[in-house]
């Protein structure tokens, strides 16, 4: 029997993208990630009922373009995929920064990884 070592597996441990912590105006911190590509990918056709976690898992730690049921579309940098949700950093172009964001997978109609 092997001894349990919590440092080897901790499902709640946050894995952040490479780079310094996110910055804010006036602080001496740098941007977490460079901005995403300036162009949006083309629409990929019909929407799905729900996104499969196994399908979007391949996009972990990659720039991902997300389209939601409500018509929103944005660049996203996923760092966690669960059975029903995804979390990561959403690009806010007007603020020119990444913000932490999570959403249910059934709200996503399509996605595309870079």
Order of alpha helices (4+ residues) and beta strands (2+ residues): alpha-beta-beta-beta-beta-beta
